[in-house]
Amino acid sequence: MLSQARELKSKLDKAQKELGNTIIEVDSGKGAVRVTVNGQQKILSIKMSPEVIDPDNAKRLEDLVLKAVSEAIAKSQKVAANQLKGLTGGFKIPGLT
């Protein structure tokens, strides 16, 4: 049983490292805002085209950024859940799945 736990931990560590190297890019506003995250839900970058930066319409930019970040995090969580699901046998382990 202990060796199985060690093996699972090793596999989970490897999966976490792979998720850290998995890159997910999402854009909103037809490419006006692009958010890049990794498989661990860490935001790596946010890029905005100059055309979308309008001091008279900050609300539009806020909405585009929020939409892109939310979608990127959701996709990242889905990728992580799918990868970890195979390792945990479908069991829900707090902090992992």
N, C-alpha and C positions, 0 to 999 in steps of 0.2 A: 504494500500500500504506500509506503514511504517513497519507494522508487517511482511509483506512478505519479505521486505528487511532485517529485523533483522533475520528472519528464514533462508534466503539464506546465510547471513553472518555466522551464526552459523554452517550451513551445510558445507560451504566452509572452515571454520576454522577446523572443524572435519576432512574433507577430506585432508587438508594440513598436519594435525598431522598424519593421517594414511599413507600418502605418505612418511612422514619422517621416518616411521617405516617399510616401504616396502623396502626389500633388493633385489637387482638385481646383479647377478654375471655373468661376461663374461670372457672368456679366448681366447687367440690367441696363435698360434704356438703349437697347440695340448696340451694346458695347461701350456706352458712355461711362459706365463704372464697371471695373473688373476687380474681383476679389479672388485671392489665391489662399487656400488653406491646405494643411496637410491632413493625413488620416487621423491625427490626434486632436483635431478641431483647433489647431493653433493657426491664427491668421498670420500669413506670411507677408502679404502685401495687399494694398488697396490702390488702384490706379484710376484716375479720372481724366477724361479728355477735357481739354481747356474749354470746349464749347459748353459744357454742362456747368461750369463754374460761373454762376450769375449772382452777384451780390444782391440783386433785387428779387431773386427767387431761390432763396436758400432751402425752402421747404422741398422743392423738387429734388435737389441734390441729396438732402437728408433721406427722402423716400427711396431714391435709387440705391444709396449706400445701404440702407436698412434691408431692402429687398435682396440685394446681392449677398450681403453678409449672412442673412437668415438662410438663404438657399444654399450657400456654400457650407455652412455648418450642418444643415440637414443632410446634404449629400455626404459629407465627411462621416457623420454619425452612421449613416446607412452602410457605407463602405466598411467602417470599423465593425459594426454589428455582424455583417455578413462574414467577415474574415474570422472574427472571434467565435461565431456560432459553431463553426466546424471544430474548433478546439475544445469548446465547453460542452459539446454534445447537446446543445439546445438549452442547457441549464442556465438560468439567470443568476449570474454572480455579480453582486453589487460592486460597482466601480469598474466592471469590465464589459458588461452587456446591458 
